[in-house]
């Protein structure tokens, strides 16, 4: 399936991503876990997960991302669930493939890798007090990446990359699989106004981008970033990256374990923003947490018309 995506990249054509998978699973009534967020939904509510994927395919997505973001190698190691991670990811990719087949689609399936750690209850912050030595973190990331490759995903999406340590180690693990790797970098404003890695204020966003761009991925996207900060983040990315560029912002906020759908950006406003980001060089558009099938349908209608 990736050959169709590569052709679009080579021609500079628009590519439409899906929206927030975990948040749409929650929106449909599946309870979120205080430990693993939406990860276990692959086991407990596979029909709902498949329906989310199918709705994004119907909305016009060219790529759907299997529900593997929350099966973080770090998080599951902390929970002593290393073996569960491998099985849940296998199930997640199978669900995504089943959705593609059900829609008789040529949509590509991505596997997501994050650096998510245990969450601070009631917030969107990782517990940074829980850490791993570099060698152990690299081993855990490689284990997850290799497992995703064995499941047959078409590409790997590095999501919510926001630092120069764990994000780099995880990305280098993904690169070793030989699959196309797309890096999603995430930014927010520090109290002093500086653009920094999301939840890692000690890392300037510029340093994060520069470090990860050096790994030479297939694509870099600004993701899980407020629409209000995305244009500034693109400017930073463009200083260090001249390859294909994507955007998939978040809308609302996380109050672990639930996403709070407050002031969610309307679909047509997301289209308006995406047209502006297109002038900055973006050709890949979608959504992250809080963004649903209606948003993706609006993007597809606008850019594929």
C-alpha positions as CSV (number, residue, x, y, z in Angstrom):
1,X,0.0,0.0,0.0
2,X,2.9,2.4,0.7
3,X,3.8,2.6,-3.0
4,X,0.7,4.7,-3.5
5,X,1.8,7.0,-0.7
6,X,5.3,7.2,-2.1
7,X,4.0,8.2,-5.5
8,X,2.0,11.0,-4.0
9,X,5.1,12.2,-2.1
10,X,7.2,12.0,-5.2
11,X,4.6,14.1,-7.1
12,X,4.1,16.5,-4.3
13,X,0.4,15.6,-4.1
14,X,-1.8,16.1,-1.1
15,X,-2.1,13.2,1.4
16,X,-4.9,13.0,3.9
17,X,-4.3,11.4,7.3
18,X,-6.9,10.2,9.8
19,X,-7.9,12.0,12.9
20,X,-7.5,11.1,16.6
21,X,-8.1,7.4,17.1
22,X,-8.0,7.2,20.8
23,X,-10.2,10.2,21.4
24,X,-12.8,8.9,18.9
25,X,-12.8,5.6,20.7
26,X,-13.6,7.5,23.9
27,X,-16.2,9.6,22.1
28,X,-18.0,6.4,21.2
29,X,-18.4,5.4,24.9
30,X,-15.3,3.2,25.5
31,X,-13.9,3.8,29.0
32,X,-10.4,5.0,29.1
33,X,-7.8,3.4,31.4
34,X,-6.0,5.4,34.0
35,X,-2.9,3.3,33.3
36,X,-3.0,2.6,29.6
37,X,-5.4,5.2,28.2
38,X,-6.9,3.6,25.0
39,X,-4.5,0.8,24.5
40,X,-6.6,-2.0,26.0
41,X,-9.6,-1.0,23.9
42,X,-8.0,-3.1,21.1
43,X,-8.7,-6.2,23.3
44,X,-11.9,-5.1,25.0
45,X,-13.7,-3.2,22.2
46,X,-12.2,-4.3,18.9
47,X,-15.4,-3.6,17.0
48,X,-15.4,0.0,18.1
49,X,-11.8,0.5,17.2
50,X,-12.5,-1.0,13.8
51,X,-15.5,1.3,13.3
52,X,-13.3,4.3,14.0
53,X,-10.8,3.2,11.3
54,X,-13.6,2.5,8.9
55,X,-15.1,6.0,9.4
56,X,-11.8,7.6,8.7
57,X,-11.4,5.5,5.5
58,X,-14.9,6.5,4.4
59,X,-14.0,10.2,5.2
60,X,-11.1,10.0,2.7
61,X,-8.0,9.2,4.7
62,X,-5.1,7.9,2.6
63,X,-3.4,6.6,5.8
64,X,-4.9,5.2,9.0
65,X,-2.8,4.8,12.1
66,X,-3.3,1.6,14.1
67,X,-4.2,2.1,17.7
68,X,-0.6,1.5,19.0
69,X,0.3,5.0,20.3
70,X,-0.7,4.2,23.9
71,X,1.1,0.8,23.9
72,X,4.3,2.7,24.7
73,X,7.3,0.5,25.3
74,X,8.2,2.7,28.3
75,X,4.7,2.7,29.8
76,X,4.1,-1.0,29.4
77,X,7.6,-1.8,30.8
78,X,6.7,0.3,33.9
79,X,3.5,-1.7,34.3
80,X,5.4,-5.0,33.8
81,X,3.3,-5.8,30.7
82,X,6.1,-6.1,28.1
83,X,4.5,-9.3,26.6
84,X,1.0,-7.7,26.5
85,X,2.4,-4.9,24.4
86,X,3.4,-7.2,21.6
87,X,0.1,-9.0,21.6
88,X,-2.0,-5.8,21.7
89,X,0.0,-4.3,18.8
90,X,-0.6,-7.4,16.8
91,X,-4.3,-7.2,17.5
92,X,-4.3,-3.4,16.7
93,X,-2.7,-3.8,13.3
94,X,-5.0,-6.8,12.5
95,X,-8.0,-4.6,13.4
96,X,-6.7,-1.8,11.1
97,X,-6.1,-4.2,8.2
98,X,-9.6,-5.7,8.7
99,X,-11.1,-2.2,8.4
100,X,-9.2,-1.6,5.2
101,X,-10.4,-4.8,3.8
102,X,-14.0,-4.1,4.9
103,X,-14.0,-0.9,3.0
104,X,-12.3,-2.5,-0.1
105,X,-9.7,0.2,0.2
106,X,-6.0,0.8,-0.8
107,X,-5.4,2.8,2.4
108,X,-2.0,2.4,4.0
109,X,-1.7,1.3,7.6
110,X,0.8,2.9,9.9
111,X,2.1,1.7,13.3
112,X,2.5,4.4,15.9
113,X,5.4,4.7,18.3
114,X,5.4,7.1,21.2
115,X,7.6,7.8,24.2
116,X,4.6,8.0,26.6
117,X,5.4,7.4,30.2
118,X,2.9,6.9,33.2
119,X,0.6,9.9,33.1
120,X,-0.1,12.3,36.0
121,X,-3.7,11.7,36.8
122,X,-6.0,14.6,35.9
123,X,-3.5,16.2,33.6
124,X,-1.8,15.9,30.2
125,X,1.7,15.6,31.7
126,X,3.9,12.5,31.7
127,X,5.5,11.6,35.0
128,X,9.1,12.5,34.2
129,X,10.2,11.1,37.5
130,X,10.0,7.7,35.9
131,X,13.0,7.2,33.7
132,X,15.1,4.5,32.0
133,X,18.9,4.2,31.2
134,X,19.6,4.9,27.6
135,X,20.5,1.3,26.7
136,X,17.4,-0.1,28.3
137,X,15.1,2.5,26.6
138,X,16.7,1.7,23.2
139,X,16.1,-2.0,23.8
140,X,12.5,-1.5,24.6
141,X,11.9,0.8,21.6
142,X,13.6,-1.6,19.3
143,X,11.4,-4.5,20.6
144,X,8.3,-2.5,19.8
145,X,9.5,-1.3,16.4
146,X,10.5,-4.8,15.3
147,X,7.2,-6.2,16.4
148,X,5.3,-3.6,14.4
149,X,7.4,-4.4,11.4
150,X,6.5,-8.1,11.8
151,X,2.8,-7.3,11.9
152,X,3.2,-5.9,8.3
153,X,2.5,-2.2,8.8
154,X,3.3,-0.1,5.8
155,X,5.1,2.6,7.7
156,X,5.9,3.8,11.2
157,X,4.7,7.0,12.6
158,X,6.8,8.5,15.4
159,X,4.2,10.5,17.4
160,X,4.5,13.2,20.0
161,X,8.2,13.5,19.6
162,X,9.2,16.3,21.9
163,X,12.8,15.9,23.2
164,X,16.4,15.1,22.2
165,X,16.8,11.9,24.2
166,X,13.9,9.4,24.2
167,X,12.5,10.7,20.9
168,X,15.9,10.2,19.2
169,X,16.3,6.7,20.7
170,X,12.8,5.7,19.6
171,X,13.3,7.1,16.1
172,X,16.6,5.4,15.6
173,X,14.9,2.1,16.6
174,X,12.2,2.6,14.0
175,X,14.8,3.5,11.3
176,X,16.5,0.1,11.9
177,X,13.4,-1.7,10.7
178,X,13.9,-0.5,7.2
179,X,10.3,0.8,7.0
180,X,9.5,4.3,6.0
181,X,9.5,6.5,9.1
182,X,7.4,9.6,9.5
183,X,8.3,11.8,12.5
184,X,5.6,13.8,14.3
185,X,7.0,16.6,16.4
186,X,4.9,18.3,19.0
187,X,5.3,21.8,20.5
188,X,3.8,24.1,23.0
189,X,4.6,27.6,24.5
190,X,6.6,27.8,27.7
191,X,5.7,30.5,30.2
192,X,8.3,32.8,28.7
193,X,6.8,32.4,25.3
194,X,9.5,30.1,23.9
195,X,8.4,27.2,21.6
196,X,9.4,24.0,23.4
197,X,8.8,20.3,23.2
198,X,5.3,19.4,24.4
199,X,5.6,18.4,28.0
200,X,9.4,18.8,27.9
201,X,10.0,22.5,28.5
202,X,13.8,21.9,29.0
203,X,14.1,21.2,25.3
204,X,13.7,24.1,22.8
205,X,11.5,23.0,19.9
206,X,14.2,24.1,17.5
207,X,16.7,21.7,19.1
208,X,14.2,18.8,18.9
209,X,13.5,19.4,15.2
210,X,17.2,19.8,14.4
211,X,18.1,16.5,16.2
212,X,15.3,14.5,14.6
213,X,15.6,15.9,11.1
214,X,19.2,14.6,11.1
215,X,17.9,11.0,11.2
216,X,16.6,11.7,7.7
217,X,13.0,10.4,7.9
218,X,10.6,10.2,5.0
219,X,8.3,12.9,6.4
220,X,8.2,15.4,9.3
221,X,4.8,16.6,10.6
222,X,3.8,19.1,13.2
223,X,1.3,17.1,15.3
224,X,-0.5,17.2,18.7
225,X,0.2,20.9,18.7
226,X,-2.4,23.7,19.0
227,X,-3.6,25.1,15.7
228,X,-2.6,28.5,17.1
229,X,1.1,27.4,17.4
230,X,1.3,25.2,14.3
231,X,2.4,28.0,11.9
232,X,5.2,29.0,14.1
233,X,6.2,25.4,14.5
234,X,6.3,24.9,10.8
235,X,8.6,27.9,10.4
236,X,11.0,26.1,12.8
237,X,10.8,22.8,11.0
238,X,11.5,24.5,7.6
239,X,14.8,25.8,8.9
240,X,16.0,22.3,9.3
241,X,13.9,20.2,6.9
242,X,13.1,20.7,3.2
243,X,11.4,17.4,2.6
244,X,7.6,16.5,2.7
245,X,5.8,18.3,5.5
246,X,2.6,17.4,7.3
247,X,0.2,18.9,9.9
248,X,-2.2,17.2,12.3
249,X,-3.1,19.4,15.2
250,X,-5.0,18.5,18.4
251,X,-8.1,20.3,19.7
252,X,-9.4,20.2,23.3
253,X,-7.2,19.0,26.2
254,X,-6.3,15.9,28.1
255,X,-7.3,15.4,31.7
256,X,-5.9,11.8,32.2
257,X,-7.5,9.4,31.5
258,X,-10.1,11.3,29.4
259,X,-9.9,13.7,26.5
260,X,-12.0,16.9,27.2
261,X,-13.8,18.0,24.0
262,X,-13.8,21.7,24.8
263,X,-13.7,24.4,22.1
264,X,-12.9,21.8,19.5
265,X,-12.0,23.5,16.2
266,X,-14.8,23.3,13.7
267,X,-14.0,21.2,10.5
268,X,-14.2,24.2,8.2
269,X,-11.8,26.2,10.4
270,X,-9.4,23.3,10.3
271,X,-9.6,23.4,6.5
272,X,-8.9,27.2,6.6
273,X,-5.8,26.7,8.8
274,X,-4.6,23.8,6.6
275,X,-4.8,26.0,3.5
276,X,-2.6,28.5,5.4
277,X,-0.2,25.8,6.4
278,X,-0.1,24.7,2.7
279,X,1.4,28.1,1.8
280,X,4.2,27.3,4.2
281,X,4.9,24.0,2.4
282,X,2.7,21.5,4.0
283,X,1.1,18.8,1.7
284,X,-0.1,16.3,4.3
285,X,-3.1,17.1,6.5
286,X,-5.0,15.4,9.2
287,X,-5.8,15.6,12.9
288,X,-4.7,14.4,16.3
289,X,-6.6,14.2,19.6
290,X,-10.1,15.7,19.5
291,X,-10.3,15.7,15.7
292,X,-12.8,13.3,14.3
293,X,-14.1,11.9,11.0
294,X,-16.1,15.0,10.1
295,X,-12.8,17.0,10.1
296,X,-11.1,14.5,7.9
297,X,-14.1,14.5,5.5
298,X,-13.9,18.3,5.3
299,X,-10.1,18.1,4.6
300,X,-10.6,15.4,2.0
301,X,-13.4,17.4,0.2
302,X,-11.2,20.5,0.1
303,X,-7.9,19.0,-1.0
304,X,-9.2,16.2,-3.2
305,X,-11.8,18.1,-5.1
